[in-house]
Structures are given as C-alpha cells and as structure tokens.
C-alpha cells in the first residue's frame, strides 16, 4: 500500500510538472513584451496591441523608453521579447559595438528625417557660422550628414557609405557649426537661441506637434533606405509570439493609425 501511495504521489507530481510546463509554453506563445519609444510610436504600437489581442489572442505588454540606447540592451538581456524603434543601420551598428545578437524580423515604417527651425523658413536664410544640431549616434549622425549633403549645405568624402562622420566633411560653404546631440533632446534645441536648425527624426519631432512634410525646411526622400524594423534575439526569431506580433503590426489598422498619428509622415515599409 505504501509503495502504491508513493507511486501515486510521484505520478501526481510528474503530471503537475507536465501541466506547468505546458502552461509556461502556452503563456509564452500568447504573451509578448515589446519595447517602444514614448509618444507617437507608442500610440501606433497600442493599435498593434489591440489587433494582436482581437485577432491572435496575443497579450502585448508595451514598455516605453525616452531614448534609443536602452531598448536593445533590454532585448539582448531577455528583459524584452522584442522592440520596435530603429532602422537596420542602427541595429547593425549596435550589434557591432555591443556584441548583441539581435535580428530584424519585420519592417514597419519609414519615418523621414528633416531639418526644422524656429529661426528661419528656408535654408537660403542660413548665415555664416550658424549652428546645426544633429543626432549623435553613429547611424543617425551619418543619416543627418547625408541629408545635409543632399540639401547642398555640405560635401562629404566619396565612398563614406551610410556612416559618414563630421571628419568626412570636405566643404562647408557657410562654415556651419555642426553639433551632435542625443536624438530625444533635439526638439528642445529648437527653442535654443544659439541653434538655428536641428535635424530630427519623425520619432522625436512628433512629440512637438510638428511633422516633416508640413514643417521641415528640408526633408529626406520617402525612398530612404532607413525603414524601421521589429527586432528580437536570434534564438527568438521563429517564436510564435513574435510571429503573431509581426502580423499584428503589419496590419491595415496599424497602417491607417500611423498615417493619422503622423499626419502622413509615416510611409508603409512592408
């Protein structure tokens, strides 16, 4: 009898462990924690969250960040399952610099970068020695410099690719003072009397109520290669919850919401 009871208890423990394991698997497949940038991008992600729940039974927890430096670290450390805030050149630079093993699993939108000013209305009004603020992280710094070159304000060394630096500037006719600032801080500089122009991504300018198409004094082409992406860890790229989230984000509902929230400043990238 005692042996039978021991066997029964052991069987119950095994069954409980099996049920727990199954529960964890189901829980993982139907829940996901995603990092986003506070503000308009989180508003778009909220729509994806609703679609995920209604269409795929996926519970999405959104974690907001004020800047672009922490979401990848949190994803790499498994504190997040995925993030949605960056373009591919930025991800590649972060992987090289920090040794992350993060991968892109889906496209979202192109958010055009533009130059903004409360001091001038046209680049022809720029004066000798005016200050232009640009993002300081390597990929967006390079992106901003390429935009300044395309606008005719500077010339860069040939062959610098997508990652030029200020050291690659060969001509600067207006002797512009180019300063590098963390992306999230750039909108504040529009009110700085010492800064004439700030080159800002749609992600951060949206918080001010400005849009690239309506308020930029110069703007990136919509054919820009800087499409934003959904990112996760290498070992997580085929996970069911990630697949569900991608389908939720790449939906008509999210496209329509982004168009409304960004006033036409978000271009579908899938």
N, C-alpha and C positions, 0 to 999 in steps of 0.2 A: 504493500500500500504506500509506504514512504517513497519507494522508488518511483511509483506511478505519479505521486504528487509532485516529486522533483521534476519528472519528465514533463508534467502538465505545466508547471510554473515556467520551466525552461522554454516550452513551446509558446507560452503566452508572451514571454519576454522577447523571443525571436519575432513573433507576429507583431508585437508593438514596435520593435525596431524597424521592421519592414514597412509598417504603416507610416512611421515617422519619416523614413527615407523617401517613401512615395510622396508624402505631404510636402517635404522640402523641395522635391523635384517639381511638383505642380506649382508650388509657391514661387519658385524661381522663374518658371516659364510664364507665369501670369503677373509678375511684378517687375518693374524696372526703375532704377534711379538714374536720372539724367541731369547733367549739369548744363546750365544755360546762363546767358548774360542778362542781368536785371534790365527791366524796361521793356521796350517794344518786342525784342526777340523772345522774351519770356511770354509775352502776350500771344505771340504766334504759337509757341510751344504749348500753351494752355489749350489751344484749339486741337492740336495733335493729341494731347492728353485726353480730351473728350472723345475724339474719334477712336482712340485706342480702346477706351472702355466700352463704348457703344458697339463697335464693330468686331473687336477681337478679344474682349474680356480681359484686357491688359490694364492693370493699375499702374499708372505712371506717377512717380514722385519727382517733381522738379526741384532742383537745388540751384538757387540764384547766386551769381558771382558778380562783383562790381568791376572786375578786370579780367584780362586774358591769361594771366600767369598761373593761376591755381587749378583750373578745371582739368588740365591734362595730368597734372601731378595726382589729383584725387582719383582720376580714372585709372592711372597706372597702378595706384595703391589699392585698387578694388573698393575704394570708398564710393565710387560711382560705377555704374554699369556702362555708361556711355556719356558723351557730351555733344552739344550742337552749338558751335560758336565760331569756328575757324575755317580758313581755306587750306587747301593742300600744301602750298609752300610753307605756311606757318607750321603745320603739323610736321612736315619733313625736317624743318629746322629744329623744332622741339625734340624730335626723336634723336637727331644727331647730337644735340647739345646735352641732353639729359639721359640718354640711353633708354628712353621709353620704347616699348614695343606696342605702339598704338597704330591702328589701321583705319583707313576710311572705308565705310561700308555703304554709304549712300550720299547722294547730292541733295542739297536743299535749295538755296537761292544765291544769286549774285547780288551783293549789296554794294552798289557803286561808291567808290571813294571820290570826294570832291573837295575843292577849296572853298572856304567860307570866310566872310569878313563882315564886320560891322563898321569898318572904316572906309572901304571902297566898294564900288559896284562893278568895276571892270578891271582886269589886270593892267590895262593901259594906264591906270591911275597909280600904279606902284612907283614908289620913289627910290632913289639911290639909298641903299643901306637899310631898307625896310626889313622887318623880321617876319619870317615864315616859320611856323611851328609844324612839325611832322611827327608821326609816331616813332617811338624809339626802338621797338622790337625789330629785329633784322628784316623779316619778310615784309611787314607793313611799311617800314622805313624805305625799303627798296621800291615797294609799290608806289609810295608817295613821290619818290625821286623820279621814277619813270613817268608819273603823271606830270610833274613839273617840267620834265624834258619835253613831253608831248605838247605841253602848253606853250613851249618856247621860252621858258624862263631860265633854263639851264641846259647845258650839254654834258652828256656822260661819256666816259671812255667806251669805245666799241667793245662788244663781247662781254659785258658785265652780267648779262642774263637777268634773272629776276631778283638778284640780291646785290645791287649796287649800294655803295655807302657814300657819304659826303666826300670821301677821299677820291672818289671816281669822277667828281665834277671837274670838267675841263674848262668850261666857260660859264660865267655868271655875270651877264651884262649889267644887271642892276646892283651888283655886289650885295645881293640879298644875304641877310644874316639868317642862316637856317639852324634852328634849334630842335633838339629831339626830346620828346615828352611822352610819358605813358599815355596810351590811347584814351583811356577813360577821363583823363584830365584835360584833354584838348578843348572840349566845348567851353570850359571855363575861361580859356585864354581869349575867347572872342571879346570878352569884356576888359581884357588887359590892355591898357593904353600903349604898351610897348610892342604888342603883337598886331601886325597888320592883317595877316592871313593865317588860318590854321587849316591844314589838310586832314580831314576827318572821315572815318568810315561811317557808313549809314548806321551801323550798330550804335555808335555813340552820339551821333548828331540827332538821331530821332528823339532822344530824351529832351531836346530843347524845343521840339516842335518844328524844326527846320527839316527840309527834305532836299536831297541832291538835285532833283530835277527842277525844283522851283527856286531854290535859294543858293545853289552852288554858283560861284562866279567862273569856275571851270570844273569839268566833271569827266570821270573815267567813261570810256565806251562801254556799252552794255555787252559787247563781245569779250569783255575782260575774262582772262583765264582764272580769276580768283573766285571760283564758285565755292560757297560754304559747304561743309560736309558733316555727316554724322560719323562719330569716331568711337571706337571701342578698343579693347585689348585684343591682341592677335588670337588668343585662345578662345575668345568670346564671340568672334565674328559670325559664327554659324548658329549661335544660341537662338532658341525660339523667341525669347522675349525681345531680342534685338531685331529679328526679322519682323515681328509684329509692329515694333515701333517705327521701323523704316516705312512700312506700308501705311501706317497712320499719318506719318509726317508728309509722305509724298501723296497726298490726297487732294481732291478738288477743294475740300473745305479749308484746308490749310493754305492752299494757293490763293483762294479768294480772301481769306483773312489777312494774309501778308500784303496783298495788293491794297486792301483797305487801310491797314495799320501803317504801312509805309508810304501811303499816298502815291502808289505807282513806282516807288523806289526799290522794290524787290522784284528781281527777274527770276522766274522759274528756272531751275537748273537741272531738272531731271526729265 
